[in-house]
C-alpha cells in the first residue's frame, strides 16, 4: 500500500503563474517639436462600424444626445432665431438635426465638425448654413504653442490628392473629453471596445443556446453501420425537421433510439449579459433608470440617480451653448430636462409629517390594515 507523506505537500506559485492586470502606459497627442503638428482620426471606420452594429452602444449614445439637445432651444435674440431656423445643412436638415448629429459623432469619433458658411457680404456672425463633415477626412493643424491654426479636409478617394484648407473660424468643432494637452477629443468607444467585444461574444453564445432551446440538438443512435441506410435516415429526418412534419418509424428500439440535448443558460450568464449592457450606459453617463431599465429597488433611489443625471446634462448643455457663442456668435439656451428637486422636497415634507404621527393600532396589528 503506498504511503502518502503530508510533509511533501508544496504550495502553488500563483504570483508567477497568474498575470496581474497592468495598466497600459499612454501619452497624450499633444504638440511636437515641429513648427506644426497635425492629427487625423485613423480609427473612424472601426468606431463607425461599432456604433452601427452594436444595438446597446448605439442606443446609449443616441439616448444621451436626445437628452442633451432633444427638447429644443430658446433665444431672446430674434436675429439669431431667424438665422438658425434657416440653417439647412445638406439641404434637408434643421439646426436641431445638426446639433443632434454632432452630439452623436463627437462621442463616436471624439470630434465632430461642421463647415460654417457665412454671408460674404455681411458681418462675421452672419451665419448662412452649417454643413456636417466626415470626421475621418479632417486634419487638425496646431502651431508650436498648441493653438489651432487651420483645418484641412482630404478626399475620401485614395488617388485624389485634393486638400481643402479652412481657417479656424470656418469650422464648428466640438470635442469630446479633450483633456490635458490633447489636440483632439477622445471617443467613448475607445474605452468601450473590450466591452463591445464581450457583448458580441455573449450575444452570439446566448443566441446559439436559445436557438437550441427551440430546435434542440438530437443525437440519433442508429443500430446499423450501413452507409446507405444511415444516409436514407438522415435525408428523411432532415426533410421532416425542415418541413415541421412528423416522422413515423417502426417501433423497434433495436432499430433507432434518440437523445435530446438542451442547455439552459444559467443565471450567472444572464447577469453577465446585463452587466455588460449596463456598462454602455455607465460609460456614456446615462443611468439605466433614465431609459426605464434601471431595476432600482426604491423610488427614492431612482429619483436621486435621476437628479445626479440632470446635473450632467445641464453641464453638457452649458458647454454646447458656450461653444456656439464662441464659434458662431449665436447665443441660445437648450431646454434642460425636468428637475425632480421640488418633487423630492415635497416627498420629504410628507415623510416628515408622517414621522410625527403616533402609531395606530392597525399599524402594529397583523391583518388589521386597510
C-alpha positions as CSV (number, residue, x, y, z in Angstrom):
1,X,0.0,0.0,0.0
2,X,1.5,3.4,-0.9
3,X,2.5,5.8,1.8
4,X,1.4,9.4,1.5
5,X,3.5,11.9,3.5
6,X,1.7,15.2,4.0
7,X,5.0,16.9,4.7
8,X,5.8,16.6,1.0
9,X,3.0,18.9,0.0
10,X,4.0,22.0,-2.0
11,X,2.4,25.4,-2.2
12,X,1.5,26.9,-5.5
13,X,3.3,29.9,-7.1
14,X,0.3,31.9,-8.2
15,X,2.3,35.1,-8.1
16,X,4.2,34.0,-11.2
17,X,1.5,31.7,-12.6
18,X,-1.3,34.3,-12.7
19,X,-0.5,37.5,-14.6
20,X,-1.6,40.7,-12.7
21,X,-3.5,43.3,-14.6
22,X,-1.2,46.0,-15.9
23,X,-2.5,49.5,-16.7
24,X,-1.3,50.4,-20.3
25,X,1.0,53.4,-20.5
26,X,-0.3,56.2,-22.6
27,X,0.9,59.6,-23.7
28,X,-1.2,62.5,-25.0
29,X,-1.4,63.5,-28.6
30,X,0.0,66.9,-27.9
31,X,2.3,69.2,-29.8
32,X,5.6,68.0,-31.2
33,X,8.9,69.8,-31.6
34,X,7.9,70.8,-35.2
35,X,6.5,74.1,-36.3
36,X,3.2,72.4,-37.0
37,X,1.5,69.3,-35.5
38,X,-1.4,67.6,-37.3
39,X,-3.8,64.9,-36.2
40,X,-6.4,63.0,-38.3
41,X,-8.6,60.3,-36.8
42,X,-7.3,56.9,-38.1
43,X,-9.9,54.8,-36.3
44,X,-13.1,56.2,-37.7
45,X,-14.0,53.2,-39.8
46,X,-13.8,50.9,-36.7
47,X,-15.7,53.4,-34.5
48,X,-18.5,53.9,-37.0
49,X,-18.7,50.2,-37.5
50,X,-19.0,49.5,-33.8
51,X,-21.7,52.2,-33.4
52,X,-23.8,50.9,-36.2
53,X,-23.6,47.2,-35.4
54,X,-23.9,47.2,-31.6
55,X,-27.5,47.9,-30.6
56,X,-26.8,48.7,-26.9
57,X,-23.9,51.0,-27.7
58,X,-26.0,52.9,-30.3
59,X,-29.0,53.1,-28.0
60,X,-26.9,54.6,-25.2
61,X,-25.2,57.3,-27.4
62,X,-28.4,58.2,-29.2
63,X,-30.4,58.4,-26.0
64,X,-27.7,60.7,-24.4
65,X,-27.9,63.0,-27.5
66,X,-31.6,63.2,-27.2
67,X,-31.4,64.2,-23.5
68,X,-28.8,66.9,-24.3
69,X,-30.5,68.6,-27.3
70,X,-33.8,66.8,-27.9
71,X,-36.1,69.3,-26.1
72,X,-35.1,72.1,-28.4
73,X,-33.7,75.6,-27.6
74,X,-34.8,79.1,-27.0
75,X,-33.2,82.6,-27.5
76,X,-34.1,86.2,-26.8
77,X,-32.2,87.3,-29.9
78,X,-34.7,87.5,-32.8
79,X,-31.8,87.7,-35.3
80,X,-30.2,84.5,-34.0
81,X,-33.6,82.8,-34.1
82,X,-34.2,83.7,-37.7
83,X,-30.7,82.6,-38.7
84,X,-30.9,79.2,-37.0
85,X,-34.4,78.5,-38.4
86,X,-33.0,78.9,-41.9
87,X,-30.0,76.6,-41.5
88,X,-30.4,73.6,-43.8
89,X,-27.2,71.5,-43.6
90,X,-27.1,69.2,-46.6
91,X,-30.4,70.7,-47.8
92,X,-33.0,68.9,-45.7
93,X,-31.5,69.4,-42.2
94,X,-32.7,71.7,-39.4
95,X,-30.5,73.2,-36.8
96,X,-31.9,70.7,-34.3
97,X,-30.9,67.8,-36.7
98,X,-27.3,69.2,-36.9
99,X,-26.9,69.6,-33.2
100,X,-28.2,66.0,-32.7
101,X,-25.8,64.8,-35.4
102,X,-22.8,66.5,-33.8
103,X,-23.6,65.3,-30.3
104,X,-23.6,61.7,-31.5
105,X,-20.5,62.0,-33.8
106,X,-18.3,63.7,-31.1
107,X,-18.9,60.7,-28.8
108,X,-18.3,58.1,-31.6
109,X,-15.3,59.8,-33.2
110,X,-14.1,62.1,-30.4
111,X,-14.6,65.2,-32.6
112,X,-17.5,66.5,-34.7
113,X,-17.1,69.1,-37.5
114,X,-19.3,71.3,-39.5
115,X,-18.3,73.8,-42.2
116,X,-19.5,77.3,-41.3
117,X,-21.0,79.0,-44.3
118,X,-21.3,82.8,-43.8
119,X,-22.7,85.6,-45.8
120,X,-19.6,87.1,-47.6
121,X,-21.4,90.5,-47.8
122,X,-22.4,90.5,-44.1
123,X,-20.7,90.7,-40.7
124,X,-18.7,87.9,-39.1
125,X,-21.7,86.5,-37.3
126,X,-24.0,86.4,-40.4
127,X,-24.3,82.7,-40.5
128,X,-26.0,81.1,-43.5
129,X,-25.5,77.4,-43.1
130,X,-23.7,74.5,-41.2
131,X,-22.7,71.5,-43.2
132,X,-21.7,68.3,-41.2
133,X,-18.4,66.8,-42.3
134,X,-16.9,63.3,-42.2
135,X,-14.6,63.4,-39.2
136,X,-12.2,60.9,-40.9
137,X,-11.4,63.5,-43.6
138,X,-10.4,66.4,-41.3
139,X,-6.9,67.2,-40.1
140,X,-6.4,69.4,-37.1
141,X,-3.3,71.6,-37.6
142,X,-1.8,73.4,-34.5
143,X,1.2,75.6,-34.1
144,X,4.1,75.1,-31.8
145,X,2.1,76.7,-29.0
146,X,-0.7,74.1,-29.4
147,X,-3.2,76.6,-30.9
148,X,-5.3,75.6,-33.9
149,X,-4.2,77.5,-37.0
150,X,-6.2,75.7,-39.7
151,X,-8.2,72.6,-40.7
152,X,-7.5,70.5,-43.8
153,X,-10.1,68.3,-45.5
154,X,-8.7,65.5,-47.5
155,X,-10.5,63.4,-50.2
156,X,-12.0,60.0,-49.4
157,X,-10.8,58.8,-52.7
158,X,-7.4,57.2,-52.3
159,X,-5.8,58.6,-55.6
160,X,-7.3,62.0,-55.1
161,X,-4.8,64.3,-53.5
162,X,-7.1,67.3,-53.3
163,X,-6.9,69.1,-49.9
164,X,-9.3,71.9,-48.9
165,X,-8.0,74.3,-46.2
166,X,-10.2,76.0,-43.7
167,X,-9.5,78.8,-41.3
168,X,-10.3,78.0,-37.6
169,X,-13.3,80.4,-37.8
170,X,-14.7,78.4,-40.7
171,X,-15.2,75.1,-38.9
172,X,-17.6,74.4,-36.0
173,X,-15.6,71.9,-33.9
174,X,-17.0,70.0,-30.9
175,X,-14.6,67.8,-28.9
176,X,-15.5,65.0,-26.5
177,X,-13.5,64.9,-23.3
178,X,-10.5,66.8,-24.6
179,X,-8.1,66.7,-21.7
180,X,-4.5,67.6,-20.8
181,X,-2.7,69.0,-24.0
182,X,-4.6,66.7,-26.4
183,X,-5.2,68.4,-29.8
184,X,-8.3,66.3,-30.3
185,X,-11.2,64.7,-28.4
186,X,-11.5,61.2,-27.2
187,X,-14.0,58.7,-28.5
188,X,-16.2,56.9,-25.9
189,X,-15.7,53.8,-28.0
190,X,-12.0,53.6,-27.2
191,X,-12.8,52.8,-23.5
192,X,-15.8,50.6,-24.5
193,X,-14.0,48.4,-27.1
194,X,-13.4,45.4,-24.7
195,X,-17.0,45.7,-23.5
196,X,-18.3,45.7,-27.1
197,X,-16.3,42.6,-28.0
198,X,-17.5,40.8,-24.8
199,X,-21.1,41.8,-25.6
200,X,-20.9,40.5,-29.1
201,X,-19.4,37.2,-27.9
202,X,-22.0,36.9,-25.2
203,X,-24.8,37.6,-27.6
204,X,-23.6,35.0,-30.1
205,X,-23.3,32.4,-27.3
206,X,-26.8,33.1,-25.9
207,X,-28.3,33.3,-29.4
208,X,-27.0,29.8,-30.1
209,X,-28.3,28.5,-26.8
210,X,-31.7,30.0,-27.3
211,X,-31.9,28.6,-30.8
212,X,-31.1,25.2,-29.4
213,X,-34.0,25.6,-26.9
214,X,-36.4,26.0,-29.8
215,X,-34.7,23.4,-32.1
216,X,-32.7,21.2,-29.8
217,X,-29.8,19.1,-30.8
218,X,-30.9,15.5,-31.2
219,X,-28.5,12.6,-31.1
220,X,-29.9,9.7,-33.1
221,X,-28.5,6.3,-32.3
222,X,-29.0,4.2,-35.4
223,X,-28.4,0.5,-35.0
224,X,-26.6,0.0,-38.2
225,X,-23.4,0.9,-39.9
226,X,-24.7,0.6,-43.4
227,X,-23.8,3.9,-45.1
228,X,-26.8,3.7,-47.4
229,X,-29.3,3.1,-44.6
230,X,-27.7,5.9,-42.5
231,X,-27.9,8.4,-45.4
232,X,-31.5,7.5,-46.1
233,X,-32.5,8.0,-42.5
234,X,-30.6,11.4,-42.4
235,X,-32.4,12.6,-45.5
236,X,-35.8,11.6,-44.1
237,X,-35.2,13.2,-40.7
238,X,-33.7,16.5,-42.1
239,X,-36.7,16.9,-44.5
240,X,-39.2,16.2,-41.8
241,X,-37.5,18.7,-39.5
242,X,-37.2,21.4,-42.2
243,X,-40.9,20.9,-43.1
244,X,-42.0,20.8,-39.5
245,X,-43.6,17.4,-40.1
246,X,-43.8,14.2,-38.0
247,X,-41.8,11.1,-38.9
248,X,-43.1,7.7,-38.2
249,X,-40.7,4.8,-37.7
250,X,-41.2,1.1,-36.8
251,X,-41.5,0.7,-33.0
252,X,-38.3,-1.1,-32.6
253,X,-35.7,0.2,-30.1
254,X,-33.2,-2.1,-31.8
255,X,-33.6,-0.1,-34.9
256,X,-33.2,3.5,-33.7
257,X,-33.2,5.5,-30.4
258,X,-32.5,9.1,-29.7
259,X,-31.5,11.6,-27.0
260,X,-32.5,15.3,-26.9
261,X,-29.7,17.7,-25.8
262,X,-30.7,21.0,-24.3
263,X,-28.6,23.5,-22.4
264,X,-30.2,26.1,-20.2
265,X,-28.2,29.3,-19.7
266,X,-27.5,29.9,-16.0
267,X,-28.4,32.9,-14.0
268,X,-24.7,33.8,-13.9
269,X,-24.5,34.0,-17.7
270,X,-27.6,36.2,-17.9
271,X,-26.4,38.5,-15.2
272,X,-23.1,38.8,-17.0
273,X,-25.0,40.0,-20.1
274,X,-26.9,42.5,-18.1
275,X,-23.7,43.9,-16.5
276,X,-22.1,44.2,-20.0
277,X,-25.2,46.1,-21.2
278,X,-25.2,48.4,-18.2
279,X,-21.5,49.4,-18.9
280,X,-22.5,51.1,-22.1
281,X,-24.8,53.4,-20.2
282,X,-22.4,54.0,-17.3
283,X,-19.6,54.9,-19.7
284,X,-21.8,57.3,-21.7
285,X,-23.1,58.8,-18.5
286,X,-26.7,57.7,-18.9
287,X,-28.0,55.7,-15.9
288,X,-30.3,52.8,-16.7
289,X,-33.1,54.4,-14.7
290,X,-33.4,57.1,-17.4
291,X,-34.4,54.8,-20.3
292,X,-36.5,52.8,-17.9
293,X,-34.4,49.7,-17.4
294,X,-32.6,50.5,-14.2
295,X,-34.1,47.8,-12.0
296,X,-33.8,50.1,-9.0
297,X,-35.2,48.8,-5.7
298,X,-36.8,52.0,-4.5
299,X,-38.5,55.1,-6.0
300,X,-36.3,57.4,-3.8
301,X,-33.1,55.8,-5.1
302,X,-34.2,56.3,-8.7
303,X,-35.0,59.9,-8.1
304,X,-31.6,60.6,-6.6
305,X,-29.9,59.0,-9.5
306,X,-32.1,61.0,-11.9
307,X,-31.2,64.2,-10.2
308,X,-27.5,63.5,-10.5
309,X,-28.0,62.7,-14.2
310,X,-29.8,66.1,-14.7
311,X,-26.7,67.9,-13.5
312,X,-24.6,66.1,-16.1
313,X,-27.0,67.0,-18.8
314,X,-27.1,70.7,-17.7
315,X,-23.3,70.8,-17.7
316,X,-23.1,69.4,-21.2
317,X,-25.8,71.8,-22.4
318,X,-23.9,74.8,-21.0
319,X,-20.7,73.6,-22.7
320,X,-22.5,73.4,-26.1
321,X,-24.1,76.8,-25.6
322,X,-20.7,78.4,-24.8
323,X,-19.1,76.7,-27.9
324,X,-21.9,78.0,-30.1
325,X,-21.4,81.5,-28.7
326,X,-17.6,81.4,-29.1
327,X,-17.5,79.8,-32.5
328,X,-20.7,81.1,-34.2
329,X,-21.6,84.3,-32.3
330,X,-25.0,82.7,-31.6
331,X,-26.5,82.8,-28.1
332,X,-29.2,80.2,-27.3
333,X,-30.3,78.1,-24.4
334,X,-31.1,74.4,-24.7
335,X,-34.2,73.3,-22.8
336,X,-33.0,71.4,-19.7
337,X,-34.6,68.1,-18.5
338,X,-37.3,68.3,-15.9
339,X,-35.9,68.7,-12.4
340,X,-37.2,66.5,-9.6
341,X,-35.8,68.6,-6.7
342,X,-39.2,70.1,-5.9
343,X,-40.8,66.7,-6.1
344,X,-38.2,65.3,-3.6
345,X,-38.7,68.2,-1.2
346,X,-42.5,67.5,-1.3
347,X,-41.8,63.8,-0.5
348,X,-39.6,64.8,2.4
349,X,-42.3,67.0,3.8
350,X,-44.8,64.2,3.6
351,X,-42.3,61.8,5.2
352,X,-41.7,64.3,8.0
353,X,-45.4,64.8,8.6
354,X,-45.9,61.0,8.8
355,X,-42.9,60.6,11.1
356,X,-44.5,62.9,13.7
357,X,-47.8,61.0,13.8
358,X,-48.4,58.4,16.6
359,X,-48.6,54.8,15.6
360,X,-52.1,53.5,15.0
361,X,-53.3,50.1,16.2
362,X,-53.7,48.9,12.6
363,X,-50.0,49.7,12.1
364,X,-48.9,47.1,14.6
365,X,-51.7,44.5,14.4
366,X,-51.3,41.8,11.8
367,X,-54.1,41.6,9.4
368,X,-55.8,44.8,10.7
369,X,-54.6,47.1,7.9
370,X,-56.9,48.6,5.3
